[in-house]
Amino acid sequence: MKQCIIADFEWCVTPHPTGDRFQYYNEILSAGAVRIDETGSVIDRFYSLIRPENAAYLHPVVLSSLRLSRDSLADAPEFGEVFARFLSFVGETRIFTWGCADR
């Protein structure tokens, strides 16, 4: 049976605290994915919030639009732990994402 993963990462881009207009502070705040089969049926799901390195730099508009709070993110696992679990979820399956910044 053929399968694929459709993934989405929510992140916040905030001007860097130095004020340099060419530098930004980036934080991935959550990772989500679904595994689908060849009929398009969802057969497995992955989702996790990700604790930011420094929540003070998270833009309040982004937090509001994602319906997240600094408190909910403070209790989340760190990026390395989430990424390891995500890679385990993906295995050898092809990944599809969308958006100009998704890789």
C-alpha positions, 0 to 999 in steps of 0.5 A: 500500500502506498502512503505519504505524509502531509506535514505542516509546521507553525512558526513565529518570525519576530524582528530580532531583539538587536533591532537589525532590520535584516535579522529575525528571531524564528521559532517553530511552535508546533509540528503536525502531520497526517499519514494518508494511504493511496485512497486519501484516507488518514491512517495516522496522525502526529502533532506536538507543540514545541517549547520555544528557546525564548518565549519573550520574543514571540510576537503576540499577533502570531500567538493569537492567530495560532491560539497559543499562549506562552504558558501552553508552550512552556510545558511543551517538549523542546524541538530536538525531542519533537523532531526525533519523534517526527522522524520516527513517525515519518520513517521512509515515507515521502513527505509533502508540505506547502508554503514558501518557507516549508522545506 
